Amino acid sequence: MTNFEVRRNCAFAEVVPAGDVVLSSVSALRPAMRDLLRSGVRELVFDLEHAQMIDSTGIGLLLAAHNSLSAVGGKFSVVRASEEILQLLRTMRVHQHFSVSGRTVSQ
């Protein structure tokens, strides 16, 4: 059983973890995301709708994805981050490297 969902359409993919992006989930996410890039994905959206927490390993995963996509002229973004995750990413200035957005009020 995977702990994430991948939605793909040609060179676009969206990765939706089923929960927190921490050491235990990154071990499965990292190779899947690497495979997406190798198969031609050039725009990757990481949807944090179900995540309440992200640790340093998870932040490293996001930065690595951004760096890999930037190297091939691609685009990486994070969407639907909780207010706590959004604040953490802003405090660490991660949002200066790629687009980061939070959840809408209606969610």
Backbone as a ProteinNet text record, in pm:
[ID]
protein_1_A
[PRIMARY]
MTNFEVRRNCAFAEVVPAGDVVLSSVSALRPAMRDLLRSGVRELVFDLEHAQMIDSTGIGLLLAAHNSLSAVGGKFSVVRASEEILQLLRTMRVHQHFSVSGRTVSQ
[TERTIARY]
84.1	0	88	60.2	137.7	77.5	162.5	116.9	102.2	79.9	60.4	-12	-65.8	-133.3	-61.2	-49.2	9.5	-97	-119.6	-209.8	-122.3	-127.3	-37	-112	-68.9	-120.5	-3.3	54	169.9	287.5	329.7	446.9	410.2	284.3	236.5	204.2	242.9	205.7	177.1	88.5	55.9	77.9	154.1	180.2	104	22	-61.8	-31.4	54.5	80.8	-46.6	-61.7	-180.1	-173.3	-58.1	-40.9	82.7	145.6	260.8	379.1	459.3	576.7	698.5	726.9	832.4	920.3	1023.9	1120.9	1056	955.7	894.5	820.3	767.7	696.5	788.9	893.8	986	1057.9	1080.5	1150.6	1074.9	943.3	864.2	843	830.5	806	926	1045.3	1165.5	1183.5	1183.5	1201.9	1085.1	964.4	849.3	861.7	904.9	921.7	1038.5	1143.2	1258	1214	1131.3	1080.6	993.4	914.2	832.1	920.1	1026.3	1116.3	1186	1230.1	1297.7	1204.9	1075.3	979	928.4	981.2	947	859.4	823.1	743.5	827.7	768	838.7	764.6	645.8	573.8	519.6	563.2	525.1	463.3	342.9	272	268.1	308	309.2	195.2	90	-32.7	-29.9	-26.6	-17	-152.9	-258.9	-393.8	-407.5	-346.6	-363.7	-250.6	-153.9	-38.1	-59.3	-26.2	-28.9	111.7	210.1	346.8	444.2	555.5	665.1	793.6	884.3	1009.7	1123	1245.3	1358.8	1381.5	1351.4	1364.6	1263.1	1142.5	1039	1074.6	1128.4	1171	1284.7	1375.3	1483.1	1429.5	1323.8	1260.4	1204.8	1138.2	1081.5	1191.4	1297.3	1408	1477.5	1494.6	1557.3	1470.9	1339.6	1249	1258.5	1258.2	1271.8	1403.3	1512	1643.4	1649	1595	1595.6	1512.7	1396.5	1312.1	1373.9	1432.2	1497.2	1610	1680.6	1793.7	1750.6	1623.8	1574	1470.2	1466.1	1373.2	1230.2	1210.5	1076.5	1031.3	914.2	851.6	801.2	824.6	779.3	699.3	591.9	514.8	450.9	420.8	352.1	218.8	112.6	-21	-89.4	-187.9	-275.4	-201.1	-97	-24.3	-107.2	-101.6	-169.3	-103.2	-169.5	-114.4	19.6	31.3	156.2	270.6	241.9	343.8	379.4	279.7	302.1	392.5	365.7	447.9	591.4	607	740.6	817.4	753.9	821.2	857.8	772.5	804.5	916.4	914.6	1020.8	1155.7	1156.3	1280.6	1311.6	1225.1	1240.5	1239.4	1177.2	1164.1	1078.1	980.1	890	961.5	1085.8	1162.8	1218.5	1215.5	1267.7	1158.5	1039.6	927.6	797.7	691.3	559.9	507.3	458.3	398.9	267.4	158.9	30.5	-39.1	-127.8	-197.4	-336.8	-404.1	-541.4	-635.1	-742.9	-841.1	-924.5	-988.9	-1068	-1182.2	-1239.1	-1354.7	-1319.2	-1190.4	-1153.8	-1154
-119.2	0	124.7	217.8	341	443.7	533.2	637.4	770.3	762.5	882.1	843.9	945.5	927	1012.6	963	1039.1	1055.1	1179.9	1209.6	1267.5	1205.9	1248.3	1272.3	1374.6	1405.9	1458.5	1372.4	1406.1	1455	1579.7	1632.4	1697.4	1684.4	1739.7	1625.6	1641.7	1542.5	1612.9	1552.4	1600.7	1484.3	1509.6	1408.7	1451	1359.4	1389.1	1287.1	1324	1232.9	1210.2	1089.9	1055.9	1110.1	1161.5	1212.4	1299.6	1297	1381.8	1346.2	1447	1427.7	1426.7	1307.2	1285.4	1169.1	1142.4	1040.1	911.2	862	733.8	737.5	852.7	860.4	901.8	974.8	1021.8	905.9	797.9	682.8	623.9	636.7	590.8	702.8	826	939.1	970.2	966.4	1007.1	928.7	793.5	720.9	741.8	756.9	779.2	913.3	1015.1	1146.7	1145.9	1076	1062.8	995.3	891	821.2	912.8	998.7	1093	1185.9	1237.1	1327.4	1255.4	1133.9	1055.5	1023.8	1015.3	980.3	1102.6	1220.4	1338.5	1442	1424.2	1525.9	1652.6	1766.1	1894	1995.9	1959.8	2042.5	1948.7	1972.5	1885.8	1968.6	1931.2	1995.7	1897.4	1944.4	1863	1913.4	1834.6	1874.8	1824.8	1918.5	1884.4	1886.2	1861.5	1864.1	1777.6	1660.4	1565.9	1570.8	1657	1664	1769.5	1732.6	1826.8	1862.2	1784.5	1803.3	1770.8	1843.3	1813.4	1830	1732	1741.9	1782.3	1784.7	1828.7	1738.9	1610.8	1518.7	1554.7	1589.1	1630.3	1760.1	1855.8	1982	1955.4	1865.4	1827.7	1767.7	1687	1628	1736.3	1835.2	1944.3	2022.5	2053.9	2128.9	2047.8	1919	1833.1	1826.2	1816.2	1813.3	1944.4	2054.7	2185.5	2194.7	2155.1	2162.3	2074.8	1953.7	1862.5	1917.6	1972.2	2028.9	2155.1	2238.5	2360.5	2327.3	2219.8	2179.7	2142.9	2104.3	2067.8	2168.4	2285.3	2389.3	2366.6	2284.9	2253.5	2344.2	2315.1	2397.2	2307.4	2351.8	2279	2373.9	2324.9	2407	2319.1	2383.4	2318.9	2389.2	2310.9	2367.6	2306.8	2377.5	2336.4	2297.9	2373.1	2351.1	2404.1	2336.5	2386	2517.2	2593.1	2721	2700.2	2593.4	2565.4	2533	2450.1	2415.1	2537.6	2613.6	2735.1	2831.8	2848.1	2936.3	2883.3	2753.6	2693.3	2716.6	2690.9	2708.1	2854.3	2945.1	3088.2	3128.5	3077.8	3109.3	3060.9	2945.4	2890.4	2947.4	3035.9	3103.7	3008.5	2895.2	2798.5	2856.6	2939.1	2998.8	3091.5	3125.6	3208.1	3125.3	2994.7	2905.9	2855	2831.6	2782.9	2828.3	2821.4	2866.5	2776.4	2840.8	2769.8	2839.7	2762.7	2821.7	2737.5	2804.7	2738.7	2691.7	2638.2	2590.6	2709.9	2696.5	2804.2	2798.9	2908.1	2919.2	2819	2785.4	2695.8	2550	2516.7	2377.8	2354.3
0	0	0	-92.9	-97.2	-3.2	40.9	132.3	59.3	-73.3	-153.4	-283	-347.4	-476.1	-579.3	-700.9	-810.7	-918.4	-958.7	-1069.7	-1180.2	-1297	-1403.9	-1533.7	-1605.4	-1738.1	-1820.9	-1902.4	-1987.3	-1902.1	-1923.3	-1852	-1718.6	-1677.2	-1549.6	-1453.8	-1328.4	-1226.5	-1095	-1019.3	-885.9	-789.4	-684.8	-581.9	-457.6	-404.6	-288.1	-178.4	-81.5	30.6	112.1	165.6	244.3	386.4	425.6	561.5	569.8	684.7	710.3	620.7	590.1	505.1	598	646.9	745.5	699.3	773.5	736.5	687	757.6	721.7	588.3	547.8	419.6	305.6	336.6	232.7	165	238	179.2	60.5	57.2	-56.8	-159.1	-111.6	-201	-290	-234.6	-308.7	-439.5	-436.5	-563.4	-661.1	-610.5	-698.6	-769.3	-697.7	-757.9	-856.7	-823.8	-915.1	-1044.4	-1033.8	-1151.9	-1238.7	-1174.3	-1250	-1332.9	-1273.2	-1345.2	-1459.8	-1434.4	-1538.7	-1654.8	-1627.6	-1732.2	-1808.8	-1777.5	-1856.5	-1790.5	-1665.5	-1596.8	-1584.2	-1621.9	-1613.7	-1528.1	-1483.3	-1386	-1278.8	-1156.7	-1045.6	-935.2	-895.2	-784.6	-669	-551.8	-430.8	-342.7	-328.4	-258.7	-114.2	-20.3	122.3	193.1	118.9	176.4	301.3	303.4	413.9	516.4	496.1	586.2	694.4	815	926.3	972.4	924.6	970.8	858.3	857.3	766.9	847	834.7	909.5	815.1	865.6	785	663.6	677.3	563.3	455.2	496.1	401.9	331.2	405.9	345.3	247.1	282.9	192.2	64	73.6	-43.5	-135.7	-77.5	-157.1	-228.5	-156.3	-216.6	-326.2	-303.8	-404.9	-531	-514.5	-629.3	-707	-634.6	-699.4	-776.3	-714.1	-779.2	-903.7	-894.6	-1009.3	-1124.8	-1093.8	-1198.8	-1257.5	-1174.7	-1223.9	-1320.7	-1293.7	-1377.8	-1519.7	-1536.6	-1669.7	-1721.2	-1657.8	-1701.5	-1658.1	-1555.6	-1507.2	-1394.7	-1343.3	-1239.8	-1126.5	-1002.6	-883.9	-796.3	-735.9	-643.2	-535.5	-424	-311.7	-294.5	-281.8	-264.4	-142.1	-94.7	16.6	144.2	175.3	301	417.1	531.3	651.4	692.4	775.1	820.7	891.3	969.4	1040.8	944	843.1	744.6	660.8	622.8	545.3	621.4	748.7	832.2	841.9	859.8	866.9	737	623.5	495	470.7	515.8	502.4	596.4	716.8	813	761	698	643.8	505.2	458	328.2	208.7	227.2	118.8	7.3	44.3	-54.3	-152.8	-126.2	-218.7	-335.1	-321.9	-425.8	-518.9	-465	-545.9	-482.9	-560.3	-515.1	-402.7	-295.9	-182.7	-149.9	-145.5	-110	-3.3	68.7	177.5	139	235.7	217	214.2	141.7	138	264.9	296.7	418.9	420.6	305.8	301.1	331.6	334.9	361.1	504.6
[MASK]
+++++++++++++++++++++++++++++++++++++++++++++++++++++++++++++++++++++++++++++++++++++++++++++++++++++++++++

